[in-house]
Amino acid sequence: MNASRRLDATFAALADPTRRAILARLASGEATVNELAKPFAVSQPAISRHLKVLERAGLVSKGRSAQCRPRKLEAKPLAEACGWLEHYRAFWETRFEALDALLDEMKAVTKKRGRKRQ
């Protein structure tokens, strides 16, 4: 899968609050499907479908422990998404710094005009 498709899959998987909650739970360690389903008011098959989306995006992987298959968080796709977002954070930070400078300049001009009137 190319980088663009991986990023699309990551953001599509993260778009759902249930999947984000599953990832948050997996951040504290591996869990079975039944363990992941407990806090939700949805069926185990519904959680399995969410897990499939997360697995296709590479965010979750299946382990093997006797007869159960615990899921675990895979951080690489999240790191890639974070890197992509970082580019835009830097862009907006530069824009906000320019806006701050402009506002400071406007305040100085306004203050100067106020002194002239007195």
N, C-alpha and C positions, 0 to 999 in steps of 0.2 A: 504494500500500500504506500503510495507516495505521501509526502509531507502534508500536502493540502488535504488529501482525503482523510489522513489520520487526524488532522486538526478538526475537520468537519465532523468526524465521528465522535471525537472527544467533546466538542461543544454540543452536539446533538444529545449525547448521553447525559451531559451535565444540565441540560435544559429541564429535566424532570426533578421535582423536589424529592420524590421517593428514592431515585437513584443517587442523588446527592447525599441523602441521609444514609443510604447503604454504604457509600464510600466513607462517610464520616465514621460509621461504626467499624468498618474494616481498617481504618487508620489506627485503631487501638488493638488490632490483631485479627488473626484468621477467625472465620465463623462459618458454620454450616448454613444451609438454606433455611432450615427450621429456626435456627438462632436469629437469622436476619429477618425472618418473617414475623417474629414475636411482637415487636412494637407497632406493627402496622395493622390496620383494619382491612387487610386484603388477604386473599388466599395465597397459599404456598405456590401454586402455579403462576400467579401474578408476579410474585417475587422472582420466580425462576425466569420469567420473561424479561423482567428488568435486568436480571443478572446476565442474560444472553446479550442484551444491548451493551452492557458494560464490558462484557468479554470481547465482543466484536470490536469495541473501541480500544481494546487493550488495557483497560483500566482495572480489570479484575482477572485473576487466573484461578484455575481449579488445582487443588492439591489432591494428594491421595493419602489418606490415613485410615487404614483398615478398610471398612466398608463405606465410610462417609467420604465426601469430597469437599473439604473446607475451601472456602474462597479466600483469596488474599488480595490486597490492594497492590496494584502495579503503578509506580510513581512516574515512570518515563513519559507517558502521554500528558500527565499533569504538568510536568516540567516543560514540555514542548509548548503547551498552551500558555503557561506562565511566561515563557520567553517571547511568544508572539504578543501577548498583552503588554509586556514590558516595553516593547518598541513604542506602542501607543501611549503608555504612561509617560515616557520620556518626551514624546511629542507634545502632549498636553501640559506637562510641567513647564516646558519652554514657553508655551503660549500663555500660561498663567503668570509666569515671571514677567513677560512683556506687558501683560495687562496690569500687573502690580506697579510696574515702572510708570506706565501711562497714568494710572490713578494717582500715584505720588506726585507726578508732574502737574496734574490738574489741581490737586490740593494746594500745591505750592503757588500756582498762578492765582487761585481763588484767595488764598491767604494774602498774597501780595496786593491784590485789588482791594481787599478789605482794609489794609493799612493805608493805602492811598486816600481812601474816602474819609478817614478819621482825621 
